[in-house]
């Protein structure tokens, strides 16, 4: 399998500066907006049910994150995803802590009906979303990526989408082709909302690069892996890491992404 030139996808994102409608959680709004801006996309954060259909139709991509869900936000998310599906706007589902409560599981089942382009989650979330008996604790993953590979592939096949499973290493699949991406830094789990920001970044990449989605998603994950490694080498702790990550994303070049990404084609076990 020929590996894609991932830098081309970053170049396209910066040329197009896609408008990404982010329906994310309270904790993640500011950091997600900054991550998108640093990489080259244009973020917007709207949640009112009265306007999300109109705004989603104007957007290039949509990111749905159920982290701090409430009933009116859930209603708005269902409207936004239905609109995205109707207008063929690519969108990403981040099923935060889907295994924790029945409410989250029910909501995610409804969101899946609107056919996400990409599902981005940790191993516990992917297992829970696939209906397996694995309950994650909050937003943390209690399962290793390798334990959820079969679930990721099954989920991708069932919903005809990309599944991007992130952790110490990342695994992404369209159900047939699979990639593993290595990189990042141990400080990354010490900074909240990075996963939320990554989901929005995936939405930006697939908005700017509508085909092929698997490689566009890989480029988004690779940005985090390469920039995370660089930020970790410069940081003194979680606080300085967060600032260094924004700088690293801003300074990342297409050639950096193509040259320094640790990406390999994989086969399912």
C-alpha positions as CSV (number, residue, x, y, z in Angstrom):
1,X,0.0,0.0,0.0
2,X,1.4,3.4,-1.0
3,X,1.5,5.8,1.9
4,X,-0.1,9.2,1.2
5,X,1.9,12.5,1.0
6,X,0.3,13.9,4.1
7,X,1.8,17.4,3.7
8,X,-0.5,18.0,0.7
9,X,-3.5,17.8,3.0
10,X,-2.1,20.4,5.4
11,X,-1.3,22.7,2.4
12,X,-4.9,22.4,1.2
13,X,-6.3,23.2,4.7
14,X,-4.2,26.4,4.9
15,X,-5.2,27.4,1.4
16,X,-8.9,26.9,1.9
17,X,-9.1,27.9,5.7
18,X,-12.3,25.9,6.1
19,X,-15.1,27.1,8.4
20,X,-15.6,24.5,11.1
21,X,-18.8,24.5,13.1
22,X,-17.8,23.1,16.5
23,X,-20.5,21.9,18.8
24,X,-18.2,21.0,21.7
25,X,-18.1,21.1,25.4
26,X,-17.7,24.0,27.8
27,X,-14.2,23.0,28.8
28,X,-13.0,22.7,25.2
29,X,-14.3,25.8,23.4
30,X,-11.4,28.2,23.8
31,X,-8.6,25.6,23.4
32,X,-10.3,24.0,20.4
33,X,-10.7,27.4,18.7
34,X,-7.1,28.2,19.3
35,X,-5.9,24.8,17.9
36,X,-7.9,25.3,14.7
37,X,-6.6,28.9,14.3
38,X,-3.0,27.9,14.8
39,X,-3.3,25.1,12.2
40,X,-5.0,27.3,9.6
41,X,-8.8,26.7,9.9
42,X,-11.6,29.0,10.9
43,X,-13.6,28.0,14.0
44,X,-17.1,28.9,15.1
45,X,-19.0,27.8,18.2
46,X,-22.8,27.8,18.0
47,X,-25.2,25.7,20.0
48,X,-28.7,27.3,19.9
49,X,-31.2,25.0,18.3
50,X,-32.8,28.0,16.6
51,X,-29.8,28.7,14.4
52,X,-27.7,25.6,14.1
53,X,-29.4,24.4,10.9
54,X,-28.9,27.7,9.1
55,X,-25.2,27.9,10.2
56,X,-24.3,24.3,9.6
57,X,-25.5,24.7,6.0
58,X,-23.0,27.6,5.6
59,X,-20.1,25.7,7.2
60,X,-17.4,23.6,5.5
61,X,-17.3,21.0,8.3
62,X,-19.0,20.1,11.6
63,X,-17.5,18.7,14.8
64,X,-19.8,17.1,17.4
65,X,-18.5,16.5,20.9
66,X,-20.9,15.3,23.6
67,X,-18.6,16.0,26.6
68,X,-20.8,18.3,28.6
69,X,-24.1,17.4,27.0
70,X,-27.5,18.7,28.1
71,X,-30.9,18.2,26.5
72,X,-31.1,21.4,24.5
73,X,-27.5,20.9,23.2
74,X,-28.5,17.3,22.3
75,X,-31.5,18.6,20.3
76,X,-29.2,21.2,18.6
77,X,-26.7,18.5,17.7
78,X,-29.4,16.3,16.1
79,X,-30.5,19.2,14.0
80,X,-27.0,20.1,13.0
81,X,-26.0,16.5,12.0
82,X,-29.2,16.1,10.0
83,X,-28.4,19.3,8.2
84,X,-24.9,18.2,7.5
85,X,-26.2,14.9,6.1
86,X,-28.7,16.7,4.0
87,X,-26.1,19.0,2.5
88,X,-23.3,16.5,2.2
89,X,-21.2,18.4,4.7
90,X,-18.5,16.2,6.3
91,X,-18.8,15.8,10.1
92,X,-17.0,14.2,13.0
93,X,-18.5,12.5,16.0
94,X,-16.5,12.6,19.3
95,X,-18.5,10.2,21.6
96,X,-17.0,11.4,24.8
97,X,-17.5,8.9,27.7
98,X,-20.3,7.1,25.7
99,X,-20.0,4.1,27.9
100,X,-20.6,6.0,31.1
101,X,-24.4,6.6,30.9
102,X,-27.4,5.3,29.0
103,X,-28.3,8.9,28.0
104,X,-25.0,9.2,26.1
105,X,-25.5,5.9,24.4
106,X,-29.0,6.8,23.3
107,X,-27.8,10.1,22.0
108,X,-24.9,8.6,20.1
109,X,-27.2,6.0,18.5
110,X,-29.4,8.9,17.2
111,X,-26.3,10.8,16.0
112,X,-24.9,7.8,14.1
113,X,-28.1,7.7,12.1
114,X,-27.0,11.0,10.5
115,X,-23.9,9.1,9.1
116,X,-20.8,10.8,10.5
117,X,-17.8,11.0,8.1
118,X,-15.4,10.2,10.9
119,X,-15.7,8.8,14.5
120,X,-12.8,10.0,16.7
121,X,-12.5,8.5,20.1
122,X,-10.3,6.6,22.5
123,X,-10.3,2.8,22.7
124,X,-12.9,2.6,25.5
125,X,-15.2,4.9,23.6
126,X,-14.8,2.9,20.4
127,X,-15.5,-0.4,22.3
128,X,-18.6,1.1,23.9
129,X,-19.9,2.6,20.7
130,X,-19.5,-0.7,19.0
131,X,-21.8,-2.2,21.7
132,X,-19.1,-4.2,23.5
133,X,-19.0,-4.6,27.3
134,X,-16.4,-2.1,28.2
135,X,-17.3,0.9,30.3
136,X,-14.8,3.7,30.3
137,X,-14.3,6.0,33.3
138,X,-15.2,9.5,32.2
139,X,-13.2,10.7,29.2
140,X,-10.2,8.6,30.1
141,X,-9.5,5.4,28.2
142,X,-9.1,2.2,30.3
143,X,-8.5,0.1,27.3
144,X,-5.4,0.0,25.0
145,X,-5.8,0.8,21.4
146,X,-4.8,-2.7,20.3
147,X,-7.7,-4.2,22.3
148,X,-10.2,-2.2,20.3
149,X,-8.9,-2.7,16.7
150,X,-11.6,-5.3,15.8
151,X,-14.3,-3.0,17.2
152,X,-12.9,0.0,15.2
153,X,-13.0,-2.0,12.0
154,X,-16.5,-3.3,12.7
155,X,-17.8,0.2,13.5
156,X,-16.2,1.6,10.3
157,X,-17.9,-1.1,8.2
158,X,-21.3,-0.9,9.9
159,X,-21.5,2.9,9.5
160,X,-19.5,3.3,6.3
161,X,-17.2,5.8,7.9
162,X,-13.7,6.4,9.1
163,X,-12.8,5.4,12.7
164,X,-9.9,7.2,14.2
165,X,-8.9,5.7,17.5
166,X,-6.3,7.7,19.4
167,X,-4.1,6.9,22.4
168,X,-0.4,6.2,22.9
169,X,-0.4,5.3,19.2
170,X,-3.3,6.0,16.8
171,X,-5.2,3.5,14.6
172,X,-7.4,4.6,11.8
173,X,-9.5,2.5,9.4
174,X,-12.2,2.7,6.8
175,X,-13.0,-1.0,7.5
176,X,-10.6,-2.2,4.8
177,X,-7.5,-0.1,4.9
178,X,-5.8,0.6,8.2
179,X,-3.0,2.9,9.4
180,X,-1.1,3.3,12.6
181,X,0.5,6.6,13.5
182,X,3.1,7.0,16.3
183,X,4.4,10.1,17.9
184,X,3.1,12.7,20.4
185,X,4.4,13.0,23.9
186,X,3.6,11.7,27.4
187,X,2.5,15.2,28.5
188,X,-0.4,15.2,26.1
189,X,-2.8,13.3,28.4
190,X,-1.9,15.8,31.2
191,X,-3.6,18.6,29.2
192,X,-7.4,18.6,29.1
193,X,-9.4,18.9,25.9
194,X,-6.6,17.9,23.4
195,X,-8.8,15.1,22.2
196,X,-11.7,17.4,21.7
197,X,-9.4,19.8,19.7
198,X,-8.2,16.9,17.6
199,X,-11.7,15.9,16.6
200,X,-12.3,19.5,15.4
201,X,-9.0,19.4,13.6
202,X,-10.1,16.2,11.8
203,X,-13.3,18.0,10.8
204,X,-11.1,20.8,9.4
205,X,-9.0,18.4,7.4
206,X,-11.9,16.5,5.9
207,X,-13.6,19.8,5.1
208,X,-10.6,21.0,3.1
209,X,-9.8,17.5,1.6
210,X,-13.1,15.7,1.0
211,X,-11.5,12.8,-0.7
212,X,-9.9,10.5,0.3
213,X,-11.2,10.9,3.8
214,X,-9.0,8.2,5.3
215,X,-5.8,10.0,4.3
216,X,-7.2,13.4,5.2
217,X,-8.0,12.0,8.7
218,X,-4.5,10.5,8.9
219,X,-3.1,14.0,8.1
220,X,-5.0,15.5,11.1
221,X,-3.7,12.9,13.5
222,X,-0.2,13.2,12.1
223,X,-0.3,17.0,12.8
224,X,-1.0,16.3,16.4
225,X,1.7,13.5,16.6
226,X,4.5,15.6,15.0
227,X,3.6,18.8,16.7
228,X,3.1,17.0,20.0
229,X,6.6,15.5,19.9
230,X,8.1,18.9,19.2
231,X,6.0,20.6,21.9
232,X,7.0,18.0,24.4
233,X,10.7,18.4,23.7
234,X,10.4,22.2,24.4
235,X,8.0,22.1,27.4
236,X,8.8,22.1,31.1
237,X,5.3,20.7,32.1
238,X,1.7,20.7,31.1
239,X,1.3,24.5,31.2
240,X,4.1,25.3,28.8
241,X,3.2,22.2,26.7
242,X,-0.1,23.7,25.8
243,X,1.5,26.9,24.6
244,X,4.2,25.0,22.8
245,X,1.7,22.8,21.0
246,X,-0.1,25.8,19.6
247,X,3.3,27.2,18.4
248,X,4.3,23.8,16.9
249,X,1.0,23.5,15.0
250,X,1.4,27.0,13.7
251,X,5.0,26.4,12.6
252,X,4.4,23.0,11.1
253,X,5.0,22.9,7.3
254,X,3.6,20.5,4.7
255,X,7.1,19.1,4.2
256,X,7.5,18.6,8.0
257,X,4.3,16.5,8.0
258,X,5.3,14.4,5.0
259,X,8.9,13.9,6.3
260,X,8.4,13.3,10.0
261,X,5.1,11.4,10.3
262,X,5.6,7.9,11.7
263,X,2.8,6.3,9.7
264,X,2.6,2.7,8.6
265,X,0.0,0.6,6.8
266,X,-1.4,-2.1,9.1
267,X,-3.3,-5.4,8.8
268,X,-5.9,-6.4,11.3
269,X,-5.0,-9.3,13.6
